[in-house]
Amino acid sequence: MFEYDTKTLDIKKIADSGQTFRMTPVPDLSLKTGHDMYRCAAGDRVCIAGGGRVFYRSSEEDCPENDAFWKRYFDLDTDYEALIDSIDPDDVYLTAAAEFGRGIRILRQDPWEMLITFIISQRRSIPSIKTCVEALCRRWGRPAGDGLNAFPTPEDLASASLSDLSGCSLGYRAEYVYLAAQGVSGGDVDIPAMEKMTDSELLSALTALRGVGPKVANCVSLFGFHRIGAFPIDVWIDRVLKEHYPDGFPMDRYEGYAGVMQQYMFFAARKA
C-alpha cells in the first residue's frame, strides 16, 4: 500500500476522463470509507485506489513490485502542478478547465492494450467501450485477481477468429482488432520498436495500421506510449477549439505536454 496527495491525483476524475476503461467504482467500499473508491486493472495486476491510498489484496501487500508498478502507472513522478502553473494567465478558458480537471494525470498504460482499446472506441460511448473491453478480457484474458481478468496478450487475442471477435459486439471494428492482433503476435507490428520512435514517426507507424486514423493514433500515443505532447481531436475538443481558439490552440506554448492540456479541456467539455 502507498499514499498519495488527493489534490494532485483524483481517482474519480481519472476514471471519468476517457483515457482508461478498466477502472470501476466499488460502491460498498466507497460507502464504508466515505471516499470514491475504484478497482483498477492494468496488465495482470489489480488494485483498489481512492481516498489517498492505493492498496492490494492482503497476500500481495508485501510485494515491493506492486508499489513501483502503480506509482509508475499513476505517473506520480511528473509534476502536474508545475504544468498547470505554466498556463497563460490570460487564457481564461484553459485556466478554468485545468482547475476543474485538477487531479487528472496521464496514466502510463500498456501500448498494446491502448491500441486495441482505442480501435474499439471509435464512434462508441464510454459505457459501450467498457463492455466490449471486458468481454475481450473475460474470454481471452488470464485471471488477474478480484474476479477480473488481465487484458489479453497479443498471442491470446490472435487465437480468436474474426467470428469470435464479432461476437463481442465489436461491429466493423472486429476486423481491425483481428488484424492488429495478428500483426503484433506475428511480429509485423513491432510495439517495442515503436517505443523508440520519434513522436512523428510513431504517429505515422500507427496510422499505417488498418482502422487507425489520426484521432486514434494520437490517443494511443498519449495514453499508451505516454507521449504527452500528443493532442487527440475528437468532437469535444473540436467544439472547444472552434469556440475558444478560433485562431488555433497555442501548441508552441505547451510543446511537449499539450496532451495534458487536452485532457483538462476534454474533461471540462464533457463534465462542466
C-alpha positions as CSV (number, residue, x, y, z in Angstrom):
1,M,0.0,0.0,0.0
2,F,1.1,3.6,-0.5
3,E,-0.5,7.0,0.0
4,Y,-0.8,9.9,-2.4
5,D,-1.9,13.5,-2.4
6,T,-5.6,13.7,-3.4
7,K,-5.1,17.3,-4.6
8,T,-2.9,16.1,-7.4
9,L,-4.4,12.7,-8.1
10,D,-8.1,12.4,-8.3
11,I,-9.2,8.8,-9.0
12,K,-12.8,9.7,-9.9
13,K,-11.7,12.3,-12.4
14,I,-9.2,10.0,-14.0
15,A,-11.8,7.2,-14.2
16,D,-14.1,9.6,-16.0
17,S,-11.5,11.2,-18.2
18,G,-11.8,8.8,-21.1
19,Q,-8.2,7.5,-21.0
20,T,-8.9,4.2,-19.3
21,F,-11.8,1.8,-19.5
22,R,-10.8,-0.6,-16.7
23,M,-11.5,1.5,-13.6
24,T,-14.8,0.6,-11.9
25,P,-16.3,2.1,-8.8
26,V,-16.6,-0.1,-5.6
27,P,-19.8,1.2,-4.0
28,D,-19.7,-0.7,-0.8
29,L,-16.2,0.3,-0.1
30,S,-17.0,3.9,-1.0
31,L,-19.9,3.9,1.4
32,K,-17.7,2.4,4.1
33,T,-14.8,4.8,3.7
34,G,-16.7,7.9,2.7
35,H,-14.4,8.3,-0.4
36,D,-14.8,7.4,-4.1
37,M,-13.1,4.1,-4.3
38,Y,-12.2,2.4,-7.6
39,R,-10.9,-1.0,-8.6
40,C,-8.2,-0.6,-11.2
41,A,-7.0,-3.3,-13.6
42,A,-3.7,-2.8,-15.6
43,G,-1.8,-5.6,-17.2
44,D,-2.1,-8.6,-14.9
45,R,-2.4,-6.5,-11.7
46,V,-5.4,-5.2,-9.8
47,C,-5.5,-2.5,-7.1
48,I,-8.1,-0.5,-5.1
49,A,-7.5,3.2,-5.1
50,G,-9.2,6.2,-3.5
51,G,-9.2,8.5,-0.5
52,G,-5.4,9.0,-0.8
53,R,-4.5,5.3,-0.7
54,V,-3.6,2.6,-3.2
55,F,-3.8,-1.0,-1.8
56,Y,-3.8,-4.6,-3.0
57,R,-5.1,-8.0,-1.8
58,S,-3.6,-8.9,1.6
59,S,-1.5,-11.6,0.0
60,E,0.2,-9.1,-2.2
61,E,0.8,-6.3,0.3
62,D,4.5,-7.2,0.9
63,C,5.3,-7.4,-2.9
64,P,7.7,-4.5,-3.5
65,E,7.0,-4.6,-7.2
66,N,3.4,-3.5,-6.6
67,D,4.2,-0.1,-5.3
68,A,6.7,0.6,-8.1
69,F,4.2,-0.6,-10.7
70,W,1.3,1.5,-9.6
71,K,3.3,4.6,-8.8
72,R,4.6,4.5,-12.4
73,Y,1.0,3.7,-13.7
74,F,-0.3,6.9,-12.0
75,D,2.7,8.9,-13.3
76,L,3.5,10.1,-9.8
77,D,6.9,11.3,-10.8
78,T,5.5,14.1,-13.1
79,D,4.8,17.5,-11.5
80,Y,1.4,18.3,-12.8
81,E,1.1,21.3,-10.6
82,A,4.0,22.8,-12.5
83,L,2.3,22.1,-15.8
84,I,-0.8,23.9,-14.5
85,D,1.3,26.8,-13.3
86,S,2.6,27.2,-16.9
87,I,-0.8,28.0,-18.3
88,D,-1.1,31.5,-19.8
89,P,-2.9,33.5,-17.1
90,D,-4.7,35.4,-19.8
91,D,-6.2,32.2,-21.1
92,V,-9.4,32.2,-19.1
93,Y,-10.9,29.1,-20.6
94,L,-7.8,26.8,-20.1
95,T,-7.1,28.2,-16.6
96,A,-10.7,27.3,-15.6
97,A,-10.6,23.9,-17.3
98,A,-7.3,23.0,-15.6
99,E,-8.7,23.9,-12.2
100,F,-11.8,21.9,-12.9
101,G,-9.7,18.9,-14.0
102,R,-7.0,19.2,-11.4
103,G,-6.1,15.8,-10.2
104,I,-6.2,14.2,-13.7
105,R,-2.9,12.6,-14.6
106,I,-1.9,10.8,-17.9
107,L,-1.7,7.2,-16.9
108,R,1.2,5.1,-18.1
109,Q,-0.7,2.3,-19.7
110,D,0.3,-0.6,-21.9
111,P,0.6,0.3,-25.6
112,W,-0.8,-2.9,-26.9
113,E,-3.9,-2.6,-24.7
114,M,-4.4,1.0,-25.7
115,L,-4.1,0.1,-29.4
116,I,-6.9,-2.4,-29.2
117,T,-8.9,-0.3,-26.7
118,F,-8.9,2.8,-28.9
119,I,-9.6,0.9,-32.1
120,I,-12.7,-0.3,-30.3
121,S,-13.5,3.2,-29.1
122,Q,-14.4,4.6,-32.5
123,R,-17.9,6.0,-32.6
124,R,-18.8,4.4,-29.3
125,S,-19.9,5.7,-25.9
126,I,-17.6,5.1,-22.9
127,P,-20.0,2.5,-21.3
128,S,-20.1,0.6,-24.6
129,I,-16.4,0.6,-24.8
130,K,-16.0,-0.7,-21.3
131,T,-18.5,-3.5,-22.1
132,C,-16.5,-4.6,-25.2
133,V,-13.2,-4.4,-23.4
134,E,-14.4,-6.6,-20.5
135,A,-15.9,-9.0,-23.0
136,L,-12.4,-9.5,-24.5
137,C,-10.8,-9.8,-21.1
138,R,-13.3,-12.4,-19.9
139,R,-13.0,-14.6,-22.9
140,W,-9.2,-14.4,-23.7
141,G,-7.6,-12.7,-20.7
142,R,-5.9,-14.7,-17.9
143,P,-7.0,-14.4,-14.2
144,A,-5.6,-11.2,-12.5
145,G,-7.5,-11.4,-9.2
146,D,-10.6,-9.9,-7.6
147,G,-12.7,-11.6,-10.2
148,L,-11.1,-9.7,-13.0
149,N,-9.0,-11.0,-16.0
150,A,-6.0,-9.3,-17.4
151,F,-6.2,-7.7,-20.8
152,P,-5.5,-10.5,-23.4
153,T,-1.9,-10.7,-24.7
154,P,-1.4,-10.3,-28.4
155,E,-0.9,-14.1,-28.7
156,D,-4.0,-14.8,-26.7
157,L,-6.1,-12.5,-28.8
158,A,-4.6,-13.7,-32.0
159,S,-6.1,-17.1,-31.2
160,A,-9.6,-15.6,-31.7
161,S,-11.3,-15.9,-35.1
162,L,-12.9,-12.9,-36.7
163,S,-16.3,-14.5,-35.9
164,D,-15.3,-14.8,-32.2
165,L,-14.4,-11.2,-32.1
166,S,-17.6,-10.2,-33.8
167,G,-19.4,-12.0,-31.1
168,C,-18.1,-9.4,-28.6
169,S,-20.2,-6.7,-30.1
170,L,-17.2,-5.0,-31.9
171,G,-19.1,-4.4,-35.1
172,Y,-17.0,-3.3,-38.0
173,R,-14.1,-2.8,-35.6
174,A,-13.7,-6.6,-35.2
175,E,-11.7,-6.8,-38.4
176,Y,-9.3,-4.1,-37.2
177,V,-8.8,-5.8,-33.8
178,Y,-8.3,-9.1,-35.6
179,L,-5.6,-7.6,-38.0
180,A,-3.9,-5.8,-35.1
181,A,-3.7,-9.0,-33.0
182,Q,-2.4,-11.0,-35.9
183,G,0.2,-8.2,-36.8
184,V,1.5,-7.8,-33.2
185,S,1.6,-11.5,-32.4
186,G,3.2,-12.3,-35.7
187,G,5.9,-9.6,-35.4
188,D,4.8,-7.5,-38.4
189,V,3.7,-4.8,-35.9
190,D,6.7,-4.2,-33.6
191,I,5.5,-2.3,-30.5
192,P,8.9,-2.2,-28.8
193,A,10.4,-0.6,-31.9
194,M,7.5,1.9,-31.8
195,E,8.6,2.9,-28.3
196,K,11.9,4.1,-29.7
197,M,10.4,6.2,-32.5
198,T,10.1,10.0,-32.5
199,D,6.6,11.3,-32.0
200,S,6.0,11.9,-35.7
201,E,7.4,8.5,-36.6
202,L,5.1,6.9,-34.1
203,L,2.0,8.6,-35.5
204,S,3.0,7.5,-39.0
205,A,3.5,3.9,-37.9
206,L,0.2,3.9,-36.1
207,T,-1.9,5.4,-38.9
208,A,-0.4,2.8,-41.2
209,L,-2.4,0.2,-39.4
210,R,-5.9,-0.7,-40.7
211,G,-8.6,1.1,-38.8
212,V,-6.2,3.6,-37.1
213,G,-6.8,7.2,-38.1
214,P,-5.2,10.4,-36.7
215,K,-7.5,10.6,-33.6
216,V,-7.0,7.0,-32.6
217,A,-3.2,7.3,-33.3
218,N,-3.0,10.3,-31.1
219,C,-4.9,8.6,-28.3
220,V,-2.6,5.6,-28.5
221,S,0.4,7.8,-28.5
222,L,-0.8,9.8,-25.5
223,F,-2.3,7.1,-23.3
224,G,-0.2,4.1,-24.4
225,F,3.2,5.4,-25.2
226,H,3.0,8.4,-22.8
227,R,3.8,10.9,-25.5
228,I,2.2,13.7,-23.5
229,G,2.7,16.1,-26.4
230,A,0.1,14.3,-28.5
231,F,-3.2,16.2,-28.9
232,P,-6.2,14.0,-29.9
233,I,-9.0,15.9,-31.5
234,D,-12.5,14.4,-31.2
235,V,-15.9,16.1,-31.4
236,W,-15.5,17.5,-27.9
237,I,-12.1,19.1,-28.5
238,D,-13.1,20.2,-32.0
239,R,-16.0,22.1,-30.3
240,V,-13.7,23.7,-27.7
241,L,-11.2,24.8,-30.4
242,K,-13.9,26.4,-32.5
243,E,-15.5,28.2,-29.6
244,H,-12.4,29.2,-27.6
245,Y,-9.5,29.1,-30.0
246,P,-10.7,30.2,-33.5
247,D,-7.2,31.2,-34.4
248,G,-5.7,27.9,-33.2
249,F,-4.6,26.4,-29.9
250,P,-1.2,27.7,-28.8
251,M,0.6,24.4,-29.2
252,D,4.1,26.0,-29.1
253,R,3.5,27.3,-25.6
254,Y,2.7,23.8,-24.3
255,E,5.2,21.9,-26.5
256,G,5.9,18.5,-25.1
257,Y,2.9,18.4,-22.8
258,A,-0.1,19.7,-24.9
259,G,-1.8,16.4,-24.2
260,V,-2.2,17.2,-20.6
261,M,-3.9,20.5,-21.5
262,Q,-6.1,18.4,-23.9
263,Q,-7.2,16.2,-21.1
264,Y,-8.3,19.2,-19.0
265,M,-10.2,20.6,-21.9
266,F,-11.8,17.3,-22.8
267,F,-12.9,16.6,-19.2
268,A,-14.3,20.1,-18.7
269,A,-16.2,20.0,-22.0
270,R,-17.9,16.7,-21.1
271,K,-18.4,17.3,-17.4
272,A,-18.7,21.0,-16.7
